[in-house]
Amino acid sequence: MSIRRILAAVIATAALAGLGLTGAATATAATAKGAPSVVSPTECREGGGVPRIDLPGNPCVGGKYDGQAVD
């Protein structure tokens, strides 16, 4: 009887640990992809891009912040 309880506790702990690791990986992936951030014109230039406020969406073109909105 006690072996069954120990085995059940071990299985439950392993399952919860697996869910925790899966949740952490999902949160990291969501943060990495996420909605595009907004950068300043200065940040765009310092990242090697050109702020194109004349284009729809005001994107930073090229460099580190390529495609992100300029505000």
N, C-alpha and C positions, 0 to 999 in steps of 0.2 A: 504494500500500500504506500509506504513512504517513497519507494523508488518511483512509482507512478507520479507522485506529487513533485518530486525533484525533476523528473523528466519533463513534466508539463511546464514547470517553472523555467527550465532551461530553454525549451522550445518557444515559450512566450517571450522570454527575454531576447532571444535571437531574432524573432519576428519583429519586435519593437525596434531593435537596433537597426534592422534592415530598413524599416520604414523611415527611421530618422536619417539614415544615409541617403535614401532616395529623396526625401524632402529637401535636404541640404543641397543636393546636386540640382534639383529642379529650381530652387531659389537662386542659385548661382547662375544657372543658364538664363533664367528670366532677367536677372540683373544685367548680364552681359549683352543680351539682345535688346531688351527693353525698348521703350519709345525713344526716338531720337532726342538727344539733349539739345539744348539751345546754347550756342556759344556767342561770345561777343566778337565784334569785328577784329579786335586786337588778338584774341585767342586764335581766330581763324588764320590771321596772317602769321602769327608766331608758330602755328602748326604747319606752315608751309602752303596754306591755301589762299584763295582769293574770295572775299565776301562778295557775293553777287546778289545784291538786294534788288536788282532790276529783273530777276527771274522769279517765276512763281515759287512761293515757299521760302524765298530769301536764303538759298543754300550757300554753304561754304563749299567751294569747288576746289578739289585737290587737297593734298596734304593729309595731316592726321585727322582732321575733322570733316573730311569729304562727305558731302550729303547732309550734314547736320544744319539745322536752321540757325540763321544769324539774327540776333536781336540786339 
